[in-house]
Amino acid sequence: MRFRKAVQWSHSIIREVLGPGDVAVDATAGNGHDTLFLCRLTGPDGHVHGIDIQEQAIEATRRRLTDNGVTPWSFSLTCGSHSNLSDLIPGSHRPKVRAIMFNFGYLPGGDHDLTTREETSVAAVSQAMDLLAPGGRMTLTFYTGHPGGPEEAAAVRRLLEQSDPSIWVVLEYRFINLPNNPPYVVALERSAGCD
Ligand SMILES: C[S@@+](CC[C@H](N)C(=O)[O-])C[C@H]1O[C@@H](n2cnc3c(N)ncnc32)[C@H](O)[C@@H]1O
């Protein structure tokens, strides 16, 4: 694969740890591209939770999953804020959450003023870190070209800089030769406890 887009990095990072029967979370479902990607990996015996604050995004995601033949009981879509993430994942699924994706910013084709925000993003990533199973991975894709984007990215970074290195590996993937604030990915891996 040629890594032309940040989303390709995030998918390749997740693909290595997520498989049939696992549980995954798309914390910013948007138009459902990442939710579909996750559903294809977890399969009919797994489960993907898609969350978005906009009903329009939830409907677009539902349409994409249905149009692509994803088994209806293998996903749940919630219209709400990912800052309530810990309340949205049922107890039986918690130990199996092997992947969580955040794709910050605004809904492509939607209202550009409805973006993810610093406070809710920090709260959500913090809860996601509690949720992720040992050996699991999380990707955070940041867009810093819109108002509030740099502040949001900096706030989440401050949170991650405080994470315990004996538990978390945190990496940043950036294009360094592209103009105009290209998106970048931060990946987290939770130690499986035996390395
Ligand atoms: C860049 S888009 C996500 C794109 C998506 N991953 C895809 O594959 O199409 C960002 C999404 O975050 C959503 N969002 C903004 N604030 C949110 C919040 N507090 N909780 C959940 N979703 C939120 C927006 O509505 C928007 O759809």
The ligand as an SDF file (V2000), in Angstrom:
LIG
                    3D

 27 29  0  0  0  0  0  0  0  0999 V2000
  -13.8510   13.9760   10.2340 C   0  0  0  0  0  0  0  0  0  0  0  0
  -15.4720   13.4580   10.6360 S   0  0  0  0  0  0  0  0  0  0  0  0
  -15.3150   11.7210   10.8190 C   0  0  0  0  0  0  0  0  0  0  0  0
  -15.1550   10.9710    9.5120 C   0  0  0  0  0  0  0  0  0  0  0  0
  -15.4540    9.5010    9.6490 C   0  0  0  0  0  0  0  0  0  0  0  0
  -14.5100    8.8080   10.4960 N   0  0  0  0  0  0  0  0  0  0  0  0
  -15.6010    8.7800    8.3190 C   0  0  0  0  0  0  0  0  0  0  0  0
  -14.9570    7.7310    8.1370 O   0  0  0  0  0  0  0  0  0  0  0  0
  -16.3760    9.2190    7.4810 O   0  0  0  0  0  0  0  0  0  0  0  0
  -15.6470   13.9940   12.3250 C   0  0  0  0  0  0  0  0  0  0  0  0
  -16.9770   13.6600   12.9410 C   0  0  0  0  0  0  0  0  0  0  0  0
  -16.9200   13.9130   14.3370 O   0  0  0  0  0  0  0  0  0  0  0  0
  -18.2330   14.2130   14.7410 C   0  0  0  0  0  0  0  0  0  0  0  0
  -18.2330   14.8250   16.0820 N   0  0  0  0  0  0  0  0  0  0  0  0
  -18.0180   16.1020   16.4320 C   0  0  0  0  0  0  0  0  0  0  0  0
  -18.0880   16.2510   17.7670 N   0  0  0  0  0  0  0  0  0  0  0  0
  -18.3760   15.0220   18.2760 C   0  0  0  0  0  0  0  0  0  0  0  0
  -18.5870   14.5160   19.5880 C   0  0  0  0  0  0  0  0  0  0  0  0
  -18.4870   15.3120   20.6710 N   0  0  0  0  0  0  0  0  0  0  0  0
  -18.8870   13.2100   19.7350 N   0  0  0  0  0  0  0  0  0  0  0  0
  -18.9710   12.3830   18.6430 C   0  0  0  0  0  0  0  0  0  0  0  0
  -18.7850   12.8140   17.3730 N   0  0  0  0  0  0  0  0  0  0  0  0
  -18.4870   14.1040   17.1900 C   0  0  0  0  0  0  0  0  0  0  0  0
  -18.7330   15.1480   13.6500 C   0  0  0  0  0  0  0  0  0  0  0  0
  -20.1410   15.2180   13.6520 O   0  0  0  0  0  0  0  0  0  0  0  0
  -18.1480   14.4790   12.4020 C   0  0  0  0  0  0  0  0  0  0  0  0
  -19.0790   13.6520   11.7800 O   0  0  0  0  0  0  0  0  0  0  0  0
  1  2  1  0
  2  3  1  0
  2 10  1  0
  3  4  1  0
  4  5  1  0
  5  6  1  0
  5  7  1  0
  7  8  2  0
  7  9  1  0
 10 11  1  0
 11 12  1  0
 11 26  1  0
 12 13  1  0
 13 14  1  0
 13 24  1  0
 14 15  1  0
 14 23  1  0
 15 16  2  0
 16 17  1  0
 17 18  1  0
 17 23  2  0
 18 19  1  0
 18 20  2  0
 20 21  1  0
 21 22  2  0
 22 23  1  0
 24 25  1  0
 24 26  1  0
 26 27  1  0
M  CHG  2   2   1   9  -1
M  END
$$$$
